[in-house]
Amino acid sequence: MTAPNTPPRTLVLWDVDHTLIETRGVGRAIYDRAFPAATGRPLAKLAQISGRTELDIMAESLRVNGLEPTDEAVKQLAAALVQGYEDARQELAITGRALPGAREALEHLAADPANHQGILTGNLREVARIKLEVFGLDQYLDFEASAFGDDHADRPELVRFARERAEAQTGARFELRDVVLIGDTPNDVKAALTAGVRVVGVATGKSTEADLAEAGASASVRDLTDLATLRRLLASDE
């Protein structure tokens, strides 16, 4: 533990989907409803989602459905998605879930002032907020020390956004080695490596620990119930 007013030493940036929570199909259902609400056309095909930013997903989804991804079209689709999640809070609470160990891991890290926890996700900011609020995980995370899928289309750029915001928010100086991204996809791993920060893979999505290692992750856990290993990996400078 650090002294009461000592700035945090480690910035922990959490991915959301399949790392902390899973929607169990609710997210796709919301997209199916939001796309025609925004465009007047049914969603015939959805872009591949895993590990990508929402700006990237929305632009490709518009293109593969024969629409130009103009700024206005993307803006309207984003607004429809946020409203869709707002309207589906109860559906998400019933069908989705916080992943095993997620709450305990967040709570444990939050109890140590040496850590500052933010979010690094491809989700739109307000969609991420709704997802985390529904499962009561938002209380452990600083949204002002985070980066989201509406900040930039390229995931590695989100690391820079989150780090700069966290420094402004806390007054701490986070060197690259002080930043740890925790996520479940090879794209999470690649974003961290491209940005020059540390990464811990979590094999709770479609990717196995072997997949994450192949992407470049030198450290991973099977799931967040392995808190002892997670703590050890976060404490390491490697």
ChimeraX attribute file (.defattr): number of C-alpha atoms within 10 A of each C-alpha:
attribute: neighborCount
match mode: 1-to-1
recipient: residues
	/A:1	9
	/A:2	12
	/A:3	9
	/A:4	8
	/A:5	7
	/A:6	13
	/A:7	18
	/A:8	21
	/A:9	17
	/A:10	22
	/A:11	28
	/A:12	26
	/A:13	26
	/A:14	23
	/A:15	25
	/A:16	22
	/A:17	25
	/A:18	22
	/A:19	23
	/A:20	28
	/A:21	21
	/A:22	20
	/A:23	19
	/A:24	14
	/A:25	11
	/A:26	19
	/A:27	18
	/A:28	13
	/A:29	13
	/A:30	18
	/A:31	19
	/A:32	18
	/A:33	15
	/A:34	24
	/A:35	24
	/A:36	14
	/A:37	17
	/A:38	18
	/A:39	16
	/A:40	9
	/A:41	12
	/A:42	14
	/A:43	17
	/A:44	11
	/A:45	13
	/A:46	18
	/A:47	16
	/A:48	11
	/A:49	14
	/A:50	18
	/A:51	23
	/A:52	20
	/A:53	22
	/A:54	25
	/A:55	24
	/A:56	21
	/A:57	22
	/A:58	22
	/A:59	20
	/A:60	19
	/A:61	23
	/A:62	22
	/A:63	16
	/A:64	15
	/A:65	15
	/A:66	11
	/A:67	14
	/A:68	15
	/A:69	19
	/A:70	12
	/A:71	9
	/A:72	10
	/A:73	17
	/A:74	22
	/A:75	16
	/A:76	16
	/A:77	23
	/A:78	22
	/A:79	17
	/A:80	21
	/A:81	24
	/A:82	20
	/A:83	15
	/A:84	21
	/A:85	23
	/A:86	15
	/A:87	12
	/A:88	17
	/A:89	16
	/A:90	12
	/A:91	13
	/A:92	22
	/A:93	16
	/A:94	13
	/A:95	12
	/A:96	19
	/A:97	17
	/A:98	22
	/A:99	18
	/A:100	16
	/A:101	15
	/A:102	18
	/A:103	18
	/A:104	14
	/A:105	19
	/A:106	20
	/A:107	15
	/A:108	14
	/A:109	18
	/A:110	16
	/A:111	12
	/A:112	12
	/A:113	18
	/A:114	17
	/A:115	21
	/A:116	24
	/A:117	23
	/A:118	25
	/A:119	28
	/A:120	30
	/A:121	27
	/A:122	31
	/A:123	25
	/A:124	20
	/A:125	20
	/A:126	18
	/A:127	21
	/A:128	24
	/A:129	18
	/A:130	18
	/A:131	28
	/A:132	20
	/A:133	14
	/A:134	19
	/A:135	18
	/A:136	12
	/A:137	19
	/A:138	18
	/A:139	12
	/A:140	19
	/A:141	21
	/A:142	15
	/A:143	20
	/A:144	14
	/A:145	24
	/A:146	25
	/A:147	29
	/A:148	27
	/A:149	23
	/A:150	19
	/A:151	19
	/A:152	17
	/A:153	19
	/A:154	16
	/A:155	27
	/A:156	20
	/A:157	16
	/A:158	26
	/A:159	28
	/A:160	17
	/A:161	17
	/A:162	24
	/A:163	25
	/A:164	16
	/A:165	18
	/A:166	24
	/A:167	16
	/A:168	13
	/A:169	12
	/A:170	15
	/A:171	12
	/A:172	16
	/A:173	17
	/A:174	18
	/A:175	13
	/A:176	17
	/A:177	15
	/A:178	20
	/A:179	25
	/A:180	23
	/A:181	24
	/A:182	26
	/A:183	30
	/A:184	32
	/A:185	28
	/A:186	22
	/A:187	17
	/A:188	29
	/A:189	28
	/A:190	19
	/A:191	21
	/A:192	27
	/A:193	17
	/A:194	13
	/A:195	16
	/A:196	17
	/A:197	18
	/A:198	24
	/A:199	28
	/A:200	24
	/A:201	30
	/A:202	26
	/A:203	22
	/A:204	23
	/A:205	15
	/A:206	12
	/A:207	16
	/A:208	19
	/A:209	22
	/A:210	12
	/A:211	16
	/A:212	25
	/A:213	17
	/A:214	12
	/A:215	17
	/A:216	16
	/A:217	22
	/A:218	16
	/A:219	18
	/A:220	22
	/A:221	20
	/A:222	15
	/A:223	21
	/A:224	22
	/A:225	16
	/A:226	13
	/A:227	17
	/A:228	11
	/A:229	15
	/A:230	21
	/A:231	13
	/A:232	9
	/A:233	19
	/A:234	23
	/A:235	11
	/A:236	10
	/A:237	10
	/A:238	10
